[in-house]
Every structure is written in C-alpha cells, then in structure tokens.
Amino acid sequence: MSAVSMDVIVSLCKRRGFVFQSSEIYGGTGSCWDYGPLGVELRNNIKRIWWRDFVHQRDDMVGLDASILMHPTVWKASGHVDNFTDPMVDCRECKRRFRADQAGTMDWTHYCPATKGNKFTIKGGEPCKHCGARRTLCPECGKGELTAPRQFNLMFKTFMGPVEEDAALTYLRPETAQGIFVNFDNVLQATRRKLPFGIAQIGKAFRNEITPGNFIFRSREFEQMEIEFFVNPHDRLEGRPADEAWHDRWIADCQSWFTRYGLDPANVKLHEHLGDELAHYSKRTVDLLYRFPMGWNELMGIANRTDFDLKQHAKFSGKSLTWFDEERKEHVVPFVIEPSAGVDRALLAFLLDAYREEEVRGDKRVVLRFHSELAPIKIAVLPLLKKRPEIVAAGHDLRHRLTRRWLTLYDDTAAIGRLYRRQDEVGTPYCVTVDVKTVGDPEKGEAGDGKVTIRERDTMQQIRVPIAELEHVFGRLLDAGTPWSEVAAGYPRAEG
C-alpha cells in the first residue's frame, strides 16, 4: 500500500462515484454517507463474498435478517439501556460536544499569549512550542471551558405508533447481534441444528456517536456483517474448552479472509483487549486492527460473549433459550463466539490498500488494485473510434453479452488512453478494446478479424483474443482465478 492520505481517498470517492456526503445539496448531514454507482457495487461485492465464504461454503452456518425495530425490553436485557454510553463534555462557548476520553488526544486550537494571541493548531497531547501551555480549554474553538463529563447513551430513540410517549418508546438497533439471540430458539426449532453452529446476519445499525469522523470509518448509520457462533461449553476441542478453541479459529479465519481479498498482512495486526477494555459480556475479545491514515484502528472484533446474552433474554422474557445435549441428557446454554465486521470499515480498508500512484511514460497513473472479486466493474468495453458506427455497434453487443455474467461497462466519452486511465482509477481489472481490425474496413475491402484487445489493469499488458473466446477467457480470469500470465501466454501480445 502506498502512503495515502484520507483527503486523497475522500476526493477520489467523490469524483468517481464511490461515496457522497448525505444530503450534500443542503449542507450535508454529519457523518452520514451515500454510496454512489461504484460504491454500491463495491459494498455489495464485499457483502456477497463474505456471505458466500462464511455462510454458503460452510455446513455449520445459517442466515437471518432480523428487524431493525425490536421490543424495547431487548435493549434492557442486553445491557444497552444501562451500559451503552460514552462520557461526554460540552464546550460552554461554541457548544461543541466531545467524548471526554478523546478531548485530550485531539488536535487543539490555541491563542498563544507569547505571540500576541496568534492562533495555532497544535497536535493532540502536545504543548505549545512558544509558551509551553497545554490544552485546558475547548480543542475546537480554543476559548470555552469544558463541562464536567456526563454519560450519554448512544442509542437513537424513536416511537412506535402515533403518540410520542414513554409507552411507545423504542430504539434503532445499535447492533445486529440481539436480533440473532432473540431468534435462537426459532432457528433451532426450524433447522434442528446441533452444536456447534452459527447464525449470520448482514444489516444496518445506528449509533448516535458523539465524535464521529474520519470519513466512513465512524458514522451514525452503518452496516454490520456479524456471526453468532454457538458452542457447547462442556465440549473440548484440541484439548481445550471448545469456546476457547473456536475463538482462536475464528480469529485466524477472519484475519486470513481480509488478506485473501487484498489487504497487505503488514497493515493488519491483532489487539488483545485487557481487563479494563473488555465489554461487560466478554470473556475475551480480540480486534483486528488496520493501519488507517489516522493510525492503527479497529477493523473488526472477535469476542467470546459466553452465555451472557442468552441467559439475559431468557431471564427477561421468561422463555427457555437452551439446547438439549442428547449425549449428556441435559439442557445447555451455549457460549457464543462473535466475529463482527463493519461493511463500511472493510470498504475503506480495501480502498486504502488498493490505491497506487505510479509513473507511466512520464505521466502519473492512479490505479486501484482491487482483487477482481471486489472490483465494482469487472470489464470495460471501449471503442477505439466512436465515429465508426460498426465499431460502436460491436462494442455495445459485446457489453450486452459479457454483462450477463460479469458487470460490464461501455464507455466512448474520451480518447482510448484517457479511457484506460479512468478504468485504472476505479479498479476495473480488464478492458476490451474494439478497433478497425475487429470489424474491418469495407471502403478498403478489408474484412474484420473478429478479434479484440484485452488489457490487464496491473501490468497494462495487452493480448489479442477472438470474440468467440471471450466468455471462456474471462471465465478463467474472473471465475476460476487463473493468473493473467497463464491466460495471456496462450494469445499473441498486442502493441499499445
């Protein structure tokens, strides 16, 4: 990964249609984002691949799609009403709100008395190099005092029905996990699964974050890819308690999944939560951290939630949430291993790791080296001359044929060199160019050869391939994962 700033990625996302500011024409909505034509494809690819790898290709997993709005007692039982809080402070001058534990780490505004009140922005935690003062006032405006910390619940409140009263109060879910726990017995009865097994869900969650930011890294509306993997705590695996062994397996599987689809292993590391970091339900939690532009931060978490959630919901609902162990002839409350990843953070990490700036023949080339399964557009069909109707017609015909299996774009809005650069910048793995040789030149009495040029994004190599063989070639490249070098060896190189 090249060292890329968040500003560069934000600019690329806006310019090329990956991510837009929500309600931008009205000044925007803080930390809410809209995914554009390319962003929605990248986002859907991440979810599709995750679901395929962790649900469809495993025989111990099933899926669920629970409602966003749930009975308010769900959040009382889970501990969110009482514990899902952050300490916050407010500036008495500018009214800006901050998390109390982050105010001291933020860059801060300082009007330095040693320089006749000149305004400086100073790195978080550092003193002013002129007067030696450290931050005591608001880091944003540099003038107001901060209030004493007070607890702030992060759940969005709403009301069910026509009357806004306490009896109608409910919440937008802050996580997808609880929808799985309250459906544990429903899924068990419907599928007759035996432990260990997992329930997976992809869905929206909402948190009224005090200090969201860093683009899509932390937002108020986001999407989770989450698994609750239920394990018999009385079983042993590899000579250890089954929940501990499965926890380590899921940590390794999740780490390898991210590196398989493009993240540099040097940019991913594990972080073990210490005692004071552990959530109230957790026996052990390990985060996968990614080297974002603002430093190492959480990409996903894998927690051992023990039997806390099922016992809490059984207690508050009065319903039994157990699994009957036929071998031991007893009812068991399973332990739960929870791999939880954010779609938005995964998308941001894949974008950052794919970004490259290169020099090609004296010009800068920006390229997103996405794994082909993640790339929003798989193939771009480009006409060499858009004023030749037969070339344009052949290009449109190719797009219609190829897009039945792979998302394919037709573009004739610029010269061929600029079209290549445009596709490089959005991560398209392959371009197909239709030229005069493809269709022939009737005026000169020249017949077409029925071949097109395929250009590969990363090497920029080009080969000449018969149109009749395109589906076979792309089937090898995009479906079977055959290396470009192996496929290209079977066809003549094209000059370009």
N, C-alpha and C positions, 0 to 999 in steps of 0.2 A: 504494500500500500504506500502510495506517495503521501507525504505530509500535506494534508489538505485542510483548509480552514472550514469552519461551519458556514461562513459567509459565502464561500465559493459553492458549496453544495446547495445552499438555500437559493442562490442565484440560478444555478443550473436547473433546480427543481421547478422554479417559477417559469424560466424561459422555455423549457422543453415540455412542460405539462405533466410533471410528476406530482407536485404539491402546490396548492394555492392557499393563501390566507382565507379563512372562512369569512364570508360577508365583507370582502375587501372593499367593495364599492361604497360601503357605509362606514369605512374606517377600520373594519376588521373586528373580530371577536377574539379576545385574549386567549391564546393557547388552544384554539380550535382550528382544525385544518381540513381542507377539502382535497381529495385525491383526484388529479386530472386524468386525461386519457391514458397516459403511460403509467401514472402512479397506481391507478386502479388495477391495471393488468399485472404490474409487479406485485402488488399487495395480494391479488387473487392467486398468483403463482406460488407465493410463499405459503399461503394457507392450503392450497391444493397439495403441494408437495409434503407439507407437514402432515396433513390428514392421511395421505397415501402411505407415508413411511411409518407413522406411529399408530394408525388405526387399521387401514385396509391390509397392510402387509404383516400384521401380527394376528395371531389366533387367540390372544388373550385381551382384546380390546373391543369395545363397542362405543357408539357415539350417542350424543344427546344435544338437544338445543332447547334450553330452558328459557322461560320468560324473563324479561328484564325486570318487570314489576312483580314483586313477591309479597307475601304476607309480612307485615312489619315485624311480627314476632321472630321471623327468621333471623333478623339482624340483632335482635335482643339475645337470642340463643347463641349466635355465633360470636358475640362479644363486640360487634362493631358499634353498637349504640354507646357502649361504655368505654371502649378501648381504642376505637379507630379515630384517634385525634393527633393533632400536632400542636406544640406550643407556638403561639404567635405573639408578635409585638406589632404595635402600630406607631407610626410617626405622628406626633401631635401637630406638626407643621403641614406636611404635604399629604398626610392621611394614608400614605403607602403602607401596605401590610407585608410583613416578612415572617418567615419561620425563625423562631428565636435561636435555634441551633445553627442557622446558616448566616445570620446577620454578620457575625464576626469573620466569615470566610469570603464575603462578597467584596468586590472592588468598591471603594468608597470615595465619596466626594468630600473635598477638604478645602476650606478657605483659609489659607496659611497666613497667620499674623506676621511671620518672619519675612514675608514677601509682600507686605502691604495688602493682605487679603486676597492675593491671587488664587484663582480656582484651579485645583489639581484633582485628577483621578488617580487614586493610589491602589495598588494591588491589595487584595484582601489579606488581612493579618499582618501587613507591613506598616511601619511608621512612616510619617512624612520625612523625607530626606533633608528638608530645610529646617524644620523646627523640632523634629523628633516626636511629635504628638501621635498618639494612636486614636483610632476611632472611638468616640463616645456618643456621637450623635447619629442621626439617620444616615445610612450609607448612600441613599439615593439623592436627597436634597442637600445634605450636609449642614442643615440648620436646626431641624427639630429634634427634641428629645424623644426617646422611645418609651412606650408604656411598659409596665411590668408584664411578663409573659402570662398568657392565659390559654387554656385549652380550647381548640377549635375542631369540631367534628367535620371530617372530610366528606361525609355523605351528602349528596343532593337530596333535599326534601321535595316531595310533591304530594298531591292529594288525589285520592281515588273518589270519583263521583262529583256531584255538582256543588257540594258545600265544603268550604275550606275550614275544617275543624279538626281537633285532635283525633277524633274517632276515625277520620278519613286519612290520617297521615300515613304515608309510606315513603319509600326511598327508591331512587335509581340505584341499581346494584353497583357496589364498588368493586366487585369481583365476580367471576363466573362460578367459583367453587361451590358456593352454597346451593346453587341450583342442582348440582350433582348430588350433594349429600342428602338433600330432602327427597330426591328421587331414587336413593339407593335401593330401597325395598321394591319400588316399582320395577326397576331394571332387573333386579334379582329374580322377581317372580316372572317377568316376561321372558327372560333369556335363560334361566336356570343355570347360570354360570357358577363355576366352582372357583374358590380362591386358589391362587391369586388371579385377579382380573382387574382391568381398568375401564374407566368411563372417561371419554374425551369430549371436549366442547370447545368451539370457537365462537366468541361472541363479544359484544360491546360491554364496556364497564365505564363508570363515571366517578370521578373524584374531584371534589372542589378544592383543588390544590391551592395552597397559599402562594407559593412562589414557583409556578410552572415556568418553563422556558427551555432554552437550548433546542429551538425548532420543535420537531416532533418527538424529542426524547421524553419530555414530560408534558402531558396535555391533560385537559379536563375530560375529554372523551377519547377513549382508546379501545383497542381490541386485544383480547387475550386468546392465546392458544394454551389450553390448560388440560391436564390429566389428573384424575384422582385414581391412584393405583392401590387397590385394596389387598392387604396381605394378612394372612393368619399369624398373629403374634406368637402363637405356640409352636409354629414350624421353625425348623432350622435349615439353612441353606449354606453350603460351603463351610459347615462347621460353625456358623454364626446365627444369631437371631435373624429370621427371614426378612424383617423390615430393614435391618441394617445392611444386609447383603443387596437387597433390591434397591435401596437408596444409592449405593455405590454404582450399581449397574446403570441406573437412570442418569446419574451424573456423567458417566462415561459416554452413554448413548447420546445425550444432548450435546455434549461438547463435540463429539465426532460429527453430529448432524450439521452443525454450523460450519465446521471446517470442510466438510464434504461439498458444501454448496458455495464455497468461495472465501470464507474468512481465513486470513493468514493465522496459523496457530500462534505466531508471536504476538498477535493482537488480542488473544483470548487467554484468560487465566482464571483460576479458581480462588474464591474467597470464602473462608470458613467463618460463619458467624460465631462470635464469642458469646459468653453468657448474657451480657447486658444488651447484646444485639438481637437475641432470639425473641421471636414473637411469643405471645403467651401460650400458643398452642403447640409450639415446636419442640421436638426432642433434639433435632439437628437440622440446620439449614446451610446449604452451600450455594453461593451465587456464581454464575458465570459472568465475569467482568470483561468488558471490551474497551480497548483503548480509543475512546472517542476524542474529538479535538479538545474537549474541556477536561480530559484526563480519564483515568480508569473509572468506569461506572457500570452499574448492573445491566446486563443484557437479559438475563433470566435467572430465576431462582428454582432450586430443587429442595423441597422441605419434607421432613418426616413429621407429619402432623399428629402422629399417634392415633388414639381413638377419640380425641377431644371432640371433634365436630359431631360424629355420630352419637356420642353419649349426650352431648348438649341438646341436639334436636330430639332425641328420644325423651329426655327429661322435660323439655318444654312442650312437646306435642303429645306426650303420653303414648306414643307408638313405638313398638319394638323395632330397632334397626340393627338386627344381628344376622349372622349367617350360621346355619346349623352344620357343625362339624360331624359328619357321619362316622368318621373313624373314632373320634373321642366321645361321641354321643353327648355333645354339649353345644350350647349356643355361644357364639363368639362375636365380640365386637371387633371388627377388623382394624388394624393400623392402616394408615394411609400415607403413601408417598406421592407428593405433588410436584411434578415438573410444570412450571408456569412461565410462559414466554409471552412477551408483547409483540404483536404484529408490527407495530409502528417502530419500535426499537430495532427489531430484526431488519426491517426495511432500511432504516437509517444506517445500520452497521454494514449491510450488504452494499449500499450505495457508496459509503466511505471507502470500503476495501476494494471496490471495483474501479474507483476513479484513478485515472492516469493522465499525466500531461507528458507528451513526447514531442520530439522534433523530427519531422519527416521532410527531407529535402529543403531545409531552411524554414519550414513553416511549423507552427505549433499544432499538434493534433491532440484533442481531448477525446478520451475513449473510456467507456465503462466496460470493464472486462467481466461482465456478468457470466456466471455459469449459464449454459444455454437453457437450462430448465427454468431459470429465474427471469431471463431476458423478456421484457414486455412484448417486443416484436421479434419473431424468430427469423423472418425472411423479409427483405425489401426487394421489390421488383422495380427496376429503374430502366427507363428507355434512354438510349444514347442520344437519340434525336427525337424530340417531341413533335417536330413538324412533319414527320413521316407517319401518315395515318396507319400504315401497315405495322410499323414498329409499336405504336401506341396500342393498337388492337391486340397484337400478340402479347404485350405486357399485361393488359387487363385480363386476357384469357388465362395467362399463367397465374396471376393473382387469385382468380376465382378457383382454379384447380388446386393450388397449394394451400389456400386458406381453409379448405375442408379438413385438413389435418393439423396445420400449424398457422398461427396468426401471422398473416402476410399483409404487407403494406405496399401500395403502389404510389410512387412519387415522381412527378415530372416537373417540379416547380423550380429547378435550378440546373446548372451545368453538372455533369456527372461527377466531377471532383468534389464539388460542394455537397452533392447528394451523399457521397460516400462519407464525408466528414460529419454530416448531420446524423447518419445512422451510427457512426462510431460513437458519437456523443450520447446517444440514448441506449447504446449497448446491444444493437442488433447483430447477431453472430454472423449472418450471411446476407450478401447482396447478390441478386441475379440481374445481370445487365443484358438487355435485348438490343442488338445492333443491326447494322446493314447486312452483315454476313448471315445473321439469323434468318432474315426474311428475303434476302436477295434484292436485286435492283432490276426491275422489269425494263427500264429505259435502256439499260446497258445489256439486256439479255442475260443477266446473271441470276441463277437460281439460288435460293437460300440453302444453307447447310443444315438448318434445323437444330442448331446448337446455340447455347447461351454461355455467358461467362459467370462463374460463381466466384465471388471474392470473400475470403475469410477475414473476419474483423481483426484478430490479434496479430497475425503475420502479414496481412494485406496481400497474401498470395492469391493468384487467380488461376482457375482452370477452365478449360472449355469442355462443356458437357452436353450431350444430346438432350433435347427437351423430353424425349420419351423416357429418359432415365432419371429425371429429376426427383420423382417420388421415391425411387429406390435409393438415390444418393442421400437425400435428406432423411429418409428413414434410418439409414446407417448413422448419419451425423447427429440427428436430434433425438431419435427414439432409442437406438441401440448404443449410443455414446461412443461410436467408433472414432478414434482420433483423426483429426483433419489430415495429418501427414499420411496416414494409411489410405484414406479415401483418395486424396489428391495424387498419390503415386500411380493410380490407375488411369489418369487422364492427362492429356497434354497441357502444359502450362500456357497461360495466355499472357501476352505482354500488356502492361498497363501502368 
